[in-house]
């Protein structure tokens, strides 16, 4: 039931245990799991949306990091700390 990779084995194990517990409680519902990050959708709109969200997050992050280094350097200069 499990492949060699433990990434695929854990979701299968959780599915077996959860469905067994559901059967023991006389429930007719079943739980389905996927071991993929995203389901296999061929929608280019979704892929573009995810790409541009990640890109905008990285651009905001890249714009915010340099001031942190500058503030740290200025504080070291004010305290007159020296490195060896």
Secondary structure, DSSP 8 states (H G I E B T S, - for coil): ---SSHHHHHHHHHHHHHHHHHHHTT---------SSS-----HHHHHHHHHHHHHHHHHHHHHHHHHHHHHHHHHHHHT----
